[in-house]
Amino acid sequence: MSSLAGRRQARTTADGHFGFDGLKPGEYTLTARAQSFPEVVRMVALRGGEVVEGLEIRLEVGSRSGTIYGSVTGVLAGETAGVYARGVSASVAADGTYELRGVPAADEVWVSARTGARSLRQRTALGVGDHSRVDFVFEGTARLFGSVSRAGHPNRARTPVDIMSRSGGARAVTFVSAQGRYDVNGLDGGDYLVTIGSRRFEVEVTGQTRFDVDLCGDDGGRFGPGLDNRMEGCAHLVIGGRVLTEDGVGIQGVRVRLTAFGYWRSDWTDSNGAFSFADIRAGNFVLGAHHPSIGVGMHQFSADESVEDLVLQLRRAQSEVVVARETGTEKPLRGPVTVHVFDGSNLLGVFFLGGKAPGDFAVPLTLAGYDLTFSHRGHHPVTLPVWNGYEAMVELRPCGPDGQSCDGVTDLRSLTSSLK
């Protein structure tokens, strides 16, 4: 059972009864799930002091559904196995068989079997009332294992290890242990893409294959798309300095953002305008800061050793004002708007901008000649070029209930802007 106030769970008794006590008045979503049956969802409105009894939920095999059954072989000793298809799941019995009843019918149904860290997928056609047999065979005998470290020290974090066959189909997912090790049995021999944390490697698995990884080393691993590339713990550089006004006075309470390829860190200045970032890898950086009444500053630099005397001066914007609003309305956007600064396809920095009045965003003259991408929570981002002395109306389209989503946007510069 769930509502805006939270989520509660209960298991039915032997005779199928369930109950929830201490609920506040309001609307609740009641979801019933049972193995091999499609889930059932009911809406329940509860008034103050009301007791709802005798609520009956029937789990039935859907009228437009079928049954998928079969066997799973190759399960290793001590492992359990399960099969899943279109919201219906079942455990594999001791004799290696399974049955999924009430699977929604479709011309193409993907069926997945999982045992231990390994998984297999197959597809089948399932008509209404049909019985489709899908057998799974885990026949691999190879083993992939090794240690994971950071700068020579054991990686004790529960880092995910994703092992994907280059030929498709077979996959294994596990985690690095508290001792900094991983171990997967029952793999087929062949070439695999192994992703550990934010590094991705090509590994040939034959028999007993040991593959040790230092997540901070330059051993051929490459960053994977959309993965966490921050890599804290790989270096011990300190990047620090002060944020000043044009008159050289330190500014307290300014959010400073340090951006590098694939990650960013932020800090707030103290009473002297000082900031500091610890545990940073060497590389190329963009330092940015913004104060709504003082201005914006940006500094691009490289560092292969600690730098603690950087000075970032905030300057007032000298270009015109950009006003951001929702498409088709006069409603200005409230709260900070995130601005990504691009030089071609390279991300230079990120700012949080906001004027004194909702929807007013001043763009600093120092950003002229770059592309700016404006984004706001719940809206699609837009990109436009910046030049000196311009005025533009940036309209951000909401992610509404029309099925369009803001999730999965990776190339911000591929989106078009709307200028008025």
N, C-alpha and C positions, 0 to 999 in steps of 0.2 A: 504494500500500500504506500502511495506517495502523494504529497501535496506540496504547496509552496513552503510549508513549514518544515519539511523533511521527509524522510523515508523510513518505513517500519517493515519488518518481515516477521512472518509466523509460519510454522509448519502445522499441517493438519494432523489431528489425532488419528488413532487407528480406525475410527468410524467416520473420518472425513470432516470433523468439526474444526473450526478455527475461530480466533477472536482477537480483538485489539482493545485495550483499555486505556483510559486517560487521554483520549483524543480531544482536541479543541474543535469548536464549531468551524465548519468550512466545507469546501468541496475536495473530495479525495478520488484518486484513481486507484482502483483495486485490480491487480493483475494476478491471475492464477496460472501457474506453470507446473507441468508434470511431464515426466519423461515419456516420450513417444506420442505426446498429444500437442496440438497447436495451443498456444497460450490464449487465454480469454481475458478481456479487459472490460471492466464495468466502472461507471461513474457513480459515486455515492455522495449525496449532500447531507451533511450532519448539522442539525440545529442545536442550540444550546440546551443542555440537559436531556437531549433525546438519546434513546437507546434503540439501536437497530438490531433486531434479531430475526432469525429465520431467513437470512439472505442465502439464496441457493445459487451455486455456480455449477453449471454442467460442462464437463470436459468431454467433447465428442469429436470423433473423427469427422473432418470437414466433408461436405458433400462434393466438393470439387477438388478431391485429393486422391492420392494413391499411396502405395506402400513400397518402400525400398528395403530390401533385405539382402543378406549375403554373409560372407565370412571374412575374418581378418586373421591372417597367419603371419608368423615371424615375430610374434611378441616375445620379448626377452623375459627371462626369469625376473620376477619382482616388479614388472611393469603392469600397468592397467591400460586398457584401450577403450576408446569411445568413437562414435560415428555421429556426424552432424550433417543436416541438409535443410536449408530454408526454414530455420527456426525450430526444427525438430531434432532432438538428440536422443541417443541411447547408448548404454554401456555394452561392451562386448561380453557375452556370456563366457563361462568357463570352457565351453566346448568350441569357442572361437566364432560363434554366430551372433548376428544382431538383426534387429527389425525396427524400422522407422515407420510408424503408422501415422496417417494424417498429413503426409507431406503435400503441400500445395502443388497441383499439377502444373506442368510447363513443358514446352518443347525442349528446353535445356535446363537441367538441374545439376548443380555442382554438389558432389558428395565428398566430404572430407573425413578421413580417419586419422586419429592421433594416438600415439603410444609413446610414453616417456617424452623425450625431446623431439621425436620424429613425427612427421605428418606426410600424408599422401592425399592427392585430389584426383577425382575422376568425374566425368560428366555423363549423364544419361538422359533419355527422354522419358517423361512420366505422364501418361494420360489419366483422365478421371477413372478411378476404379482399377487402374492397372497395378500389377506387381512387377517391379523391375529389380533384377538381381545385379548387385555390384560387389565384386570380391576385391579385397585388398591383400597384397602380399608384401610384407616387409622382409626382403631377402638379403639385405646388406649384412656383411660380416666385418666391414672395415671400422676402424676406430680413429677418431681425431681428438687429440688432447694436447694440453700444454699449459704454460703459465702466462699470466698477464701482469705487466708491471708498468710503472710510471717513473721515468728517469732512474731506473735501476731498483726502485722500491716496489714491493708487491702491491698490486692494485686490490685493495680490500673492499672497494665499493661493489655493489651488486650490479655490475655492468652487463648489459645484454650481449649475447653471442648469437648471431643469426647466420645459419649455414644454409646456403641455397645452391642446389645443383645447377650447373651451367646448362644441362640438357633439359631442365624443367621438371616439374612434378615433385621430386623429393625435396624436403625441407626439414631442418631441425632448428629449434630455438631453445637456448638454455641461458644460464647466468654464471658469471664468475663467482666462485665461492669466496668465503671470508679469508681463505688462505691464498687467494690470488690464482686459482686454477680453474680450468674447465675440462670437461670430459664427455664425449658423445660416442656411444656405441651403435652398431647396427647400420652404418652408412654403406651405400653402394660405392664401389670404387669409381673414381672419376675426378673431373675438375669441378671445384666449388668456388663460389664467392662467399667469403667469410667476413662478416661485418662485426667488429668488436668495438663497442663504444662508438666513436666517430671515425674510425679507420676501417678501410675496406681492402681486402687482400684477395688475390687469386691463389688457391691452394690445390695441389693435386693430392688426393687421398688414395692411398694404397696400403692395405694391411693396417699395421700399427703406425700411424702418422703423428709425429709430434710437431707442433707449430707454436713456438713461443713468440710473444708480441710485447714490445715496449711501446706503449701508446704515445710516448714522447720522442721516439726514435725516428730516424730517416731511413726506414727499411723497406721502402717501396709502397707502403700503404697509402691510399689516397682518401681524401675526404669524401664521404657519401652525401648525396643530395638531401637536403632537408634534415640532416642530422646535427646533433649538438657538437659544435667544433670548438667550444671554449677551451677545453684542455687545461683547466686549472691543475696545478701541481707539476706541470712540465717544465717550468722555469721559475725563477725567483726574482725577476726584474721588478723594480718599483718605479712607477710613473707618477710624478706629483708636481705640484706647483701652486700658483695662486691665480684667482680670478680678480681682475682689477677694473675700475672705471677708467675712462680716458684720462682722468686726473691722477691715476695711480693709487687710488684708495681701494683696499680690499672689500669685497662684497660678500656678506654672509647669506647663507640660505639659497645659493644658486645650485641647481642640478647640473653637474658636469658629466658629459657622456664621452667615453673613450671607445672608438669604433675601430675594429680591425677586420680583416677578411674573415667572415663567417661568424663573428660574435661581437658582443659589445658589453661594456660594464659601465655602471654609473655610480656617482658619489655626490654628496652635498657638501658645499664649502662651510668651513667653521667661521668663527667670529673674525678671523684675519683674512678670510677669503681663500684659505688653503684647502687643498684636496689631495688625495693620495689613492693610488691603485696598487695593490700588492699582488704577487704571484702571477705576473704577466709574461707571456712568451715574447721573444724578440720578433720584430716585424715592422710593418708599415701601419701607421695609425692616423686617425683624424680625431682631434679633440674639439668638442663643441660645447657651448653653454649659451643659455638664453635667460634674460630677465625681462619681464613684460614692460617695465618702465625705464630700463637702462639701455638695453640693446642686446645684440647677438655677437658672439665671437667664434671663430673657427681657426684651427691651426693644424696643418698637415705635416707629419714628420716621420722619421724612421729611427728605431732604437734597437741596438744589440747589447746595450748595458743600461743599468738604471739611470733614470733622469728625474731629478727631484726639484729642479729650479725653473720649470716651465712657467711662462707668464701668458695668460690669456686675457686680453683687454676687450671689454664689451663696448661696442660702438652702436650709436643710434642708427636705425634704418634710414636710408636716404632715397629709397625708391618709394613709389606710391603704395597705397594700401590694397591688399588683396582681401576680398570679402568672401567667405565660404558660407554656403547655404545649401539646403536640400533642394533637389531638382523639382521644379514646378511649384515651389512655394516661396514665400518671403521669410520663412523661418530660418534664422541664423543657427549655426551649430554652436552648442555650448560645450565648454570644457576644452582641454588642449587638443590641438590638431597636430598629428605627427607628420613631419616633413622629412622625406628622404632626399638627400642631395646626390645627384649623379653627374659624373663627367663621362659622357658617352654611356658605356655599359658598366662603368666602375662606380661602386657605391663609395662616396667620400665621407658622408656623415649623416647623422640623424639629429633632428631638433624637435622639441615640443614647443609650439608657438601658441600664443593666446593674447589677445588685446584686452584693453580695459573694458570694452563693450563686447558682448557676445557676438562672435562672427567676424571681428576685425583682426587681421593678422598682418603685421608689418614684416616685409621681407628685406633683409639687409642688403646694402649695395654690394657687399663683398661676395654675394652669391650670384651676381650677374654673370651670364655666360654659361650657367649650369642648367640642368633639368631638375625641377622640383616635383616630387610626388607627394600630394596631400592625401592623408588618410585619417579617418575618424571612425571610432568604434560603431559598428552597425551600418557602415556605408562602404560602397565600392570606392577605392582610391582612384585619383586621376593625376595625370602627369602633364606639365606644361613647361616650356622653356622660359627662362628669366632674362630680361634685358633691363637696362637702366631706364628709369622714369616711365613706368607703364602702370596701367590700371586694368585689372581683370576681375571678372566674376567667376569664381570656381564653384561649380555645382557638383555636389556629391550625391549620387543616387543611393537611396537606402536599400539595404538587403531586406526586402519585404517578404510577405507571405506568398509571393507568386512562384515560389520554387527556386528562385535564384539565390545563390549563397555566396558569401564572401570567403568561404573556406577554400583552401587549396590554391590561392593566388600566389604564385612564386615569382613571376616576372612583372613587377610593378610597372615597368616602362612600356609594356605592351598595351596598357590601357590608354584610351584617348581622353583628352580633356575637352571641356565645354567652356568656351570663352565668350563672354557677352561684351 
